[in-house]
Amino acid sequence: MYLDAAIQEFITEGDYDLFFQSLEQVIKARMSISEFSQKTGITRAALYEMFKGERVPRLDTIGKLLKELGFSLHVA
């Protein structure tokens, strides 16, 4: 629910930073960033740039991140 709330905030308010900070916390609660990086094929550097708001990922990258965490993105 935490990540869902952050996604809703991102969609309604455009709060990119909150969404990716939340995503970072969810990832770290489940595994190391290095392990997640290996599973997704996204470099650690790119992940940290997203978490810091220095990089805006493409939609397919967001999909890959959410899929690895067992989430899906629905548009309603």
Biopython code that builds the backbone (N, CA, C, O; Angstrom):
import numpy as np
from Bio.PDB.StructureBuilder import StructureBuilder

atoms = [
    (1, "MET", "N", (0.823, -1.192, 0.000)),
    (1, "MET", "CA", (0.000, 0.000, 0.000)),
    (1, "MET", "C", (0.869, 1.260, 0.000)),
    (1, "MET", "O", (0.493, 2.290, -0.559)),
    (2, "TYR", "N", (2.031, 1.156, 0.634)),
    (2, "TYR", "CA", (2.944, 2.293, 0.718)),
    (2, "TYR", "C", (3.361, 2.751, -0.675)),
    (2, "TYR", "O", (3.308, 3.939, -0.993)),
    (3, "LEU", "N", (3.772, 1.799, -1.497)),
    (3, "LEU", "CA", (4.213, 2.144, -2.842)),
    (3, "LEU", "C", (3.037, 2.606, -3.695)),
    (3, "LEU", "O", (3.184, 3.510, -4.518)),
    (4, "ASP", "N", (1.895, 2.003, -3.507)),
    (4, "ASP", "CA", (0.692, 2.416, -4.240)),
    (4, "ASP", "C", (0.357, 3.873, -3.935)),
    (4, "ASP", "O", (0.038, 4.639, -4.844)),
    (5, "ALA", "N", (0.426, 4.257, -2.670)),
    (5, "ALA", "CA", (0.150, 5.646, -2.290)),
    (5, "ALA", "C", (1.162, 6.588, -2.941)),
    (5, "ALA", "O", (0.801, 7.678, -3.384)),
    (6, "ALA", "N", (2.412, 6.173, -2.998)),
    (6, "ALA", "CA", (3.453, 7.000, -3.615)),
    (6, "ALA", "C", (3.217, 7.139, -5.119)),
    (6, "ALA", "O", (3.450, 8.202, -5.696)),
    (7, "ILE", "N", (2.755, 6.058, -5.748)),
    (7, "ILE", "CA", (2.450, 6.128, -7.180)),
    (7, "ILE", "C", (1.293, 7.083, -7.422)),
    (7, "ILE", "O", (1.334, 7.884, -8.356)),
    (8, "GLN", "N", (0.273, 7.006, -6.598)),
    (8, "GLN", "CA", (-0.873, 7.903, -6.744)),
    (8, "GLN", "C", (-0.450, 9.360, -6.563)),
    (8, "GLN", "O", (-0.922, 10.238, -7.284)),
    (9, "GLU", "N", (0.421, 9.612, -5.618)),
    (9, "GLU", "CA", (0.939, 10.968, -5.396)),
    (9, "GLU", "C", (1.716, 11.439, -6.626)),
    (9, "GLU", "O", (1.599, 12.589, -7.047)),
    (10, "PHE", "N", (2.507, 10.531, -7.191)),
    (10, "PHE", "CA", (3.279, 10.849, -8.384)),
    (10, "PHE", "C", (2.350, 11.211, -9.538)),
    (10, "PHE", "O", (2.590, 12.184, -10.252)),
    (11, "ILE", "N", (1.289, 10.425, -9.719)),
    (11, "ILE", "CA", (0.356, 10.651, -10.821)),
    (11, "ILE", "C", (-0.418, 11.953, -10.637)),
    (11, "ILE", "O", (-0.549, 12.734, -11.579)),
    (12, "THR", "N", (-0.929, 12.191, -9.436)),
    (12, "THR", "CA", (-1.780, 13.365, -9.222)),
    (12, "THR", "C", (-0.997, 14.659, -9.025)),
    (12, "THR", "O", (-1.413, 15.719, -9.493)),
    (13, "GLU", "N", (0.126, 14.572, -8.341)),
    (13, "GLU", "CA", (0.882, 15.782, -8.005)),
    (13, "GLU", "C", (2.199, 15.931, -8.765)),
    (13, "GLU", "O", (2.832, 16.986, -8.722)),
    (14, "GLY", "N", (2.608, 14.863, -9.463)),
    (14, "GLY", "CA", (3.886, 14.908, -10.169)),
    (14, "GLY", "C", (5.080, 14.822, -9.231)),
    (14, "GLY", "O", (6.177, 15.257, -9.581)),
    (15, "ASP", "N", (4.873, 14.260, -8.034)),
    (15, "ASP", "CA", (5.955, 14.162, -7.045)),
    (15, "ASP", "C", (6.844, 12.961, -7.341)),
    (15, "ASP", "O", (6.742, 11.912, -6.704)),
    (16, "TYR", "N", (7.706, 13.143, -8.311)),
    (16, "TYR", "CA", (8.642, 12.115, -8.758)),
    (16, "TYR", "C", (9.550, 11.653, -7.621)),
    (16, "TYR", "O", (9.775, 10.454, -7.455)),
    (17, "ASP", "N", (10.064, 12.586, -6.849)),
    (17, "ASP", "CA", (11.016, 12.251, -5.779)),
    (17, "ASP", "C", (10.409, 11.316, -4.743)),
    (17, "ASP", "O", (11.053, 10.349, -4.338)),
    (18, "LEU", "N", (9.198, 11.582, -4.312)),
    (18, "LEU", "CA", (8.543, 10.735, -3.320)),
    (18, "LEU", "C", (8.373, 9.312, -3.844)),
    (18, "LEU", "O", (8.627, 8.350, -3.120)),
    (19, "PHE", "N", (7.948, 9.174, -5.091)),
    (19, "PHE", "CA", (7.758, 7.853, -5.671)),
    (19, "PHE", "C", (9.057, 7.059, -5.670)),
    (19, "PHE", "O", (9.072, 5.904, -5.247)),
    (20, "PHE", "N", (10.138, 7.655, -6.134)),
    (20, "PHE", "CA", (11.387, 6.911, -6.224)),
    (20, "PHE", "C", (12.071, 6.720, -4.874)),
    (20, "PHE", "O", (12.806, 5.747, -4.702)),
    (21, "GLN", "N", (11.857, 7.600, -3.928)),
    (21, "GLN", "CA", (12.346, 7.353, -2.570)),
    (21, "GLN", "C", (11.597, 6.169, -1.962)),
    (21, "GLN", "O", (12.191, 5.340, -1.274)),
    (22, "SER", "N", (10.305, 6.096, -2.216)),
    (22, "SER", "CA", (9.496, 4.981, -1.730)),
    (22, "SER", "C", (9.940, 3.686, -2.391)),
    (22, "SER", "O", (10.057, 2.654, -1.729)),
    (23, "LEU", "N", (10.185, 3.736, -3.678)),
    (23, "LEU", "CA", (10.647, 2.564, -4.404)),
    (23, "LEU", "C", (11.979, 2.070, -3.835)),
    (23, "LEU", "O", (12.175, 0.866, -3.665)),
    (24, "GLU", "N", (12.876, 2.981, -3.547)),
    (24, "GLU", "CA", (14.170, 2.618, -2.960)),
    (24, "GLU", "C", (13.971, 1.908, -1.622)),
    (24, "GLU", "O", (14.624, 0.900, -1.354)),
    (25, "GLN", "N", (13.089, 2.419, -0.794)),
    (25, "GLN", "CA", (12.845, 1.802, 0.515)),
    (25, "GLN", "C", (12.262, 0.399, 0.375)),
    (25, "GLN", "O", (12.636, -0.507, 1.120)),
    (26, "VAL", "N", (11.349, 0.218, -0.575)),
    (26, "VAL", "CA", (10.756, -1.102, -0.793)),
    (26, "VAL", "C", (11.824, -2.087, -1.270)),
    (26, "VAL", "O", (11.878, -3.224, -0.802)),
    (27, "ILE", "N", (12.661, -1.654, -2.188)),
    (27, "ILE", "CA", (13.737, -2.519, -2.686)),
    (27, "ILE", "C", (14.667, -2.911, -1.548)),
    (27, "ILE", "O", (14.980, -4.090, -1.381)),
    (28, "LYS", "N", (15.113, -1.930, -0.762)),
    (28, "LYS", "CA", (16.052, -2.204, 0.326)),
    (28, "LYS", "C", (15.447, -3.086, 1.413)),
    (28, "LYS", "O", (16.173, -3.792, 2.114)),
    (29, "ALA", "N", (14.135, -3.052, 1.556)),
    (29, "ALA", "CA", (13.477, -3.917, 2.538)),
    (29, "ALA", "C", (13.486, -5.376, 2.084)),
    (29, "ALA", "O", (13.363, -6.288, 2.903)),
    (30, "ARG", "N", (13.631, -5.588, 0.793)),
    (30, "ARG", "CA", (13.570, -6.947, 0.248)),
    (30, "ARG", "C", (14.927, -7.537, -0.090)),
    (30, "ARG", "O", (15.131, -8.745, 0.037)),
    (31, "MET", "N", (15.862, -6.685, -0.523)),
    (31, "MET", "CA", (17.173, -7.174, -0.959)),
    (31, "MET", "C", (18.125, -5.991, -1.077)),
    (31, "MET", "O", (17.731, -4.839, -0.893)),
    (32, "SER", "N", (19.360, -6.289, -1.381)),
    (32, "SER", "CA", (20.333, -5.210, -1.571)),
    (32, "SER", "C", (20.128, -4.579, -2.950)),
    (32, "SER", "O", (19.565, -5.195, -3.855)),
    (33, "ILE", "N", (20.587, -3.361, -3.083)),
    (33, "ILE", "CA", (20.504, -2.670, -4.367)),
    (33, "ILE", "C", (21.335, -3.426, -5.409)),
    (33, "ILE", "O", (20.942, -3.506, -6.573)),
    (34, "SER", "N", (22.459, -3.971, -5.005)),
    (34, "SER", "CA", (23.298, -4.746, -5.929)),
    (34, "SER", "C", (22.544, -5.956, -6.468)),
    (34, "SER", "O", (22.570, -6.230, -7.668)),
    (35, "GLU", "N", (21.876, -6.674, -5.578)),
    (35, "GLU", "CA", (21.104, -7.847, -5.995)),
    (35, "GLU", "C", (19.966, -7.442, -6.936)),
    (35, "GLU", "O", (19.728, -8.092, -7.953)),
    (36, "PHE", "N", (19.278, -6.374, -6.587)),
    (36, "PHE", "CA", (18.185, -5.888, -7.425)),
    (36, "PHE", "C", (18.716, -5.457, -8.795)),
    (36, "PHE", "O", (18.093, -5.718, -9.823)),
    (37, "SER", "N", (19.851, -4.810, -8.792)),
    (37, "SER", "CA", (20.484, -4.376, -10.032)),
    (37, "SER", "C", (20.762, -5.571, -10.939)),
    (37, "SER", "O", (20.492, -5.522, -12.139)),
    (38, "GLN", "N", (21.295, -6.627, -10.370)),
    (38, "GLN", "CA", (21.592, -7.830, -11.156)),
    (38, "GLN", "C", (20.319, -8.458, -11.706)),
    (38, "GLN", "O", (20.290, -8.894, -12.857)),
    (39, "LYS", "N", (19.278, -8.509, -10.904)),
    (39, "LYS", "CA", (18.019, -9.130, -11.331)),
    (39, "LYS", "C", (17.332, -8.351, -12.447)),
    (39, "LYS", "O", (16.712, -8.948, -13.327)),
    (40, "THR", "N", (17.438, -7.040, -12.417)),
    (40, "THR", "CA", (16.748, -6.209, -13.400)),
    (40, "THR", "C", (17.610, -5.854, -14.604)),
    (40, "THR", "O", (17.086, -5.487, -15.656)),
    (41, "GLY", "N", (18.917, -5.959, -14.458)),
    (41, "GLY", "CA", (19.804, -5.549, -15.530)),
    (41, "GLY", "C", (19.997, -4.042, -15.597)),
    (41, "GLY", "O", (20.517, -3.518, -16.583)),
    (42, "ILE", "N", (19.578, -3.351, -14.551)),
    (42, "ILE", "CA", (19.747, -1.903, -14.461)),
    (42, "ILE", "C", (20.925, -1.642, -13.530)),
    (42, "ILE", "O", (20.965, -2.177, -12.422)),
    (43, "THR", "N", (21.865, -0.841, -13.955)),
    (43, "THR", "CA", (23.063, -0.635, -13.147)),
    (43, "THR", "C", (22.731, 0.024, -11.811)),
    (43, "THR", "O", (21.745, 0.749, -11.683)),
    (44, "ARG", "N", (23.577, -0.248, -10.824)),
    (44, "ARG", "CA", (23.404, 0.379, -9.509)),
    (44, "ARG", "C", (23.445, 1.897, -9.655)),
    (44, "ARG", "O", (22.658, 2.613, -9.034)),
    (45, "ALA", "N", (24.368, 2.376, -10.480)),
    (45, "ALA", "CA", (24.506, 3.824, -10.672)),
    (45, "ALA", "C", (23.203, 4.415, -11.214)),
    (45, "ALA", "O", (22.760, 5.465, -10.748)),
    (46, "ALA", "N", (22.590, 3.752, -12.189)),
    (46, "ALA", "CA", (21.335, 4.249, -12.765)),
    (46, "ALA", "C", (20.223, 4.221, -11.724)),
    (46, "ALA", "O", (19.412, 5.144, -11.658)),
    (47, "LEU", "N", (20.179, 3.166, -10.911)),
    (47, "LEU", "CA", (19.171, 3.098, -9.851)),
    (47, "LEU", "C", (19.335, 4.245, -8.870)),
    (47, "LEU", "O", (18.363, 4.920, -8.530)),
    (48, "TYR", "N", (20.559, 4.468, -8.413)),
    (48, "TYR", "CA", (20.778, 5.554, -7.456)),
    (48, "TYR", "C", (20.491, 6.920, -8.065)),
    (48, "TYR", "O", (20.023, 7.817, -7.364)),
    (49, "GLU", "N", (20.761, 7.097, -9.361)),
    (49, "GLU", "CA", (20.422, 8.360, -10.020)),
    (49, "GLU", "C", (18.912, 8.571, -10.025)),
    (49, "GLU", "O", (18.437, 9.692, -9.843)),
    (50, "MET", "N", (18.150, 7.477, -10.237)),
    (50, "MET", "CA", (16.691, 7.582, -10.180)),
    (50, "MET", "C", (16.236, 7.926, -8.770)),
    (50, "MET", "O", (15.381, 8.793, -8.589)),
    (51, "PHE", "N", (16.801, 7.256, -7.769)),
    (51, "PHE", "CA", (16.401, 7.479, -6.382)),
    (51, "PHE", "C", (16.664, 8.922, -5.954)),
    (51, "PHE", "O", (15.911, 9.484, -5.158)),
    (52, "LYS", "N", (17.729, 9.517, -6.480)),
    (52, "LYS", "CA", (18.096, 10.888, -6.128)),
    (52, "LYS", "C", (17.382, 11.931, -6.989)),
    (52, "LYS", "O", (17.515, 13.132, -6.751)),
    (53, "GLY", "N", (16.629, 11.474, -7.984)),
    (53, "GLY", "CA", (15.940, 12.407, -8.869)),
    (53, "GLY", "C", (16.833, 12.993, -9.939)),
    (53, "GLY", "O", (16.482, 13.996, -10.560)),
    (54, "GLU", "N", (17.975, 12.385, -10.163)),
    (54, "GLU", "CA", (18.913, 12.870, -11.170)),
    (54, "GLU", "C", (18.634, 12.277, -12.548)),
    (54, "GLU", "O", (19.149, 12.766, -13.554)),
    (55, "ARG", "N", (17.830, 11.238, -12.593)),
    (55, "ARG", "CA", (17.511, 10.561, -13.853)),
    (55, "ARG", "C", (16.022, 10.234, -13.864)),
    (55, "ARG", "O", (15.478, 9.725, -12.884)),
    (56, "VAL", "N", (15.383, 10.531, -14.970)),
    (56, "VAL", "CA", (13.976, 10.190, -15.144)),
    (56, "VAL", "C", (13.930, 8.956, -16.042)),
    (56, "VAL", "O", (14.317, 9.023, -17.209)),
    (57, "PRO", "N", (13.462, 7.832, -15.505)),
    (57, "PRO", "CA", (13.456, 6.606, -16.301)),
    (57, "PRO", "C", (12.316, 6.575, -17.305)),
    (57, "PRO", "O", (11.311, 7.272, -17.160)),
    (58, "ARG", "N", (12.497, 5.757, -18.315)),
    (58, "ARG", "CA", (11.434, 5.529, -19.287)),
    (58, "ARG", "C", (10.378, 4.632, -18.650)),
    (58, "ARG", "O", (10.633, 3.980, -17.637)),
    (59, "LEU", "N", (9.206, 4.605, -19.245)),
    (59, "LEU", "CA", (8.109, 3.798, -18.728)),
    (59, "LEU", "C", (8.468, 2.315, -18.690)),
    (59, "LEU", "O", (8.083, 1.616, -17.753)),
    (60, "ASP", "N", (9.195, 1.825, -19.688)),
    (60, "ASP", "CA", (9.562, 0.408, -19.676)),
    (60, "ASP", "C", (10.493, 0.084, -18.516)),
    (60, "ASP", "O", (10.465, -1.031, -17.995)),
    (61, "THR", "N", (11.306, 1.030, -18.109)),
    (61, "THR", "CA", (12.192, 0.828, -16.955)),
    (61, "THR", "C", (11.376, 0.776, -15.669)),
    (61, "THR", "O", (11.629, -0.067, -14.808)),
    (62, "ILE", "N", (10.418, 1.654, -15.534)),
    (62, "ILE", "CA", (9.542, 1.629, -14.359)),
    (62, "ILE", "C", (8.801, 0.301, -14.306)),
    (62, "ILE", "O", (8.663, -0.302, -13.241)),
    (63, "GLY", "N", (8.324, -0.151, -15.465)),
    (63, "GLY", "CA", (7.654, -1.444, -15.527)),
    (63, "GLY", "C", (8.553, -2.580, -15.083)),
    (63, "GLY", "O", (8.108, -3.488, -14.382)),
    (64, "LYS", "N", (9.807, -2.537, -15.485)),
    (64, "LYS", "CA", (10.770, -3.572, -15.104)),
    (64, "LYS", "C", (11.012, -3.563, -13.590)),
    (64, "LYS", "O", (11.093, -4.619, -12.963)),
    (65, "LEU", "N", (11.124, -2.382, -13.020)),
    (65, "LEU", "CA", (11.335, -2.263, -11.572)),
    (65, "LEU", "C", (10.141, -2.831, -10.808)),
    (65, "LEU", "O", (10.311, -3.619, -9.878)),
    (66, "LEU", "N", (8.950, -2.433, -11.200)),
    (66, "LEU", "CA", (7.744, -2.893, -10.511)),
    (66, "LEU", "C", (7.533, -4.394, -10.684)),
    (66, "LEU", "O", (7.140, -5.083, -9.743)),
    (67, "LYS", "N", (7.795, -4.899, -11.886)),
    (67, "LYS", "CA", (7.634, -6.334, -12.139)),
    (67, "LYS", "C", (8.552, -7.150, -11.242)),
    (67, "LYS", "O", (8.128, -8.157, -10.674)),
    (68, "GLU", "N", (9.795, -6.731, -11.110)),
    (68, "GLU", "CA", (10.742, -7.465, -10.261)),
    (68, "GLU", "C", (10.300, -7.476, -8.812)),
    (68, "GLU", "O", (10.590, -8.424, -8.081)),
    (69, "LEU", "N", (9.608, -6.444, -8.392)),
    (69, "LEU", "CA", (9.101, -6.378, -7.013)),
    (69, "LEU", "C", (7.770, -7.104, -6.848)),
    (69, "LEU", "O", (7.250, -7.216, -5.738)),
    (70, "GLY", "N", (7.222, -7.597, -7.954)),
    (70, "GLY", "CA", (5.959, -8.328, -7.882)),
    (70, "GLY", "C", (4.733, -7.445, -7.989)),
    (70, "GLY", "O", (3.626, -7.871, -7.659)),
    (71, "PHE", "N", (4.922, -6.208, -8.452)),
    (71, "PHE", "CA", (3.816, -5.269, -8.622)),
    (71, "PHE", "C", (3.472, -5.140, -10.092)),
    (71, "PHE", "O", (4.256, -5.525, -10.960)),
    (72, "SER", "N", (2.316, -4.605, -10.363)),
    (72, "SER", "CA", (1.943, -4.261, -11.723)),
    (72, "SER", "C", (1.371, -2.851, -11.697)),
    (72, "SER", "O", (0.946, -2.349, -10.657)),
    (73, "LEU", "N", (1.373, -2.246, -12.839)),
    (73, "LEU", "CA", (0.882, -0.872, -12.969)),
    (73, "LEU", "C", (-0.402, -0.916, -13.778)),
    (73, "LEU", "O", (-0.423, -1.444, -14.890)),
    (74, "HIS", "N", (-1.466, -0.366, -13.227)),
    (74, "HIS", "CA", (-2.760, -0.336, -13.895)),
    (74, "HIS", "C", (-3.183, 1.108, -14.074)),
    (74, "HIS", "O", (-2.991, 1.946, -13.193)),
    (75, "VAL", "N", (-3.748, 1.373, -15.204)),
    (75, "VAL", "CA", (-4.264, 2.703, -15.481)),
    (75, "VAL", "C", (-5.790, 2.613, -15.441)),
    (75, "VAL", "O", (-6.392, 1.775, -16.112)),
    (76, "ALA", "N", (-6.391, 3.473, -14.659)),
    (76, "ALA", "CA", (-7.857, 3.436, -14.538)),
    (76, "ALA", "C", (-8.444, 4.809, -14.764)),
    (76, "ALA", "O", (-9.662, 4.977, -14.703)),
]
sb = StructureBuilder()
sb.init_structure("model")
sb.init_model(0)
sb.init_chain("A")
sb.init_seg("    ")
for serial, (resi, resn, name, xyz) in enumerate(atoms, 1):
    if name == "N":
        sb.init_residue(resn, " ", resi, " ")
    sb.init_atom(name, np.array(xyz, "f"), 0.0, 1.0, " ", f" {name:<3s}", serial, name[0])
structure = sb.get_structure()
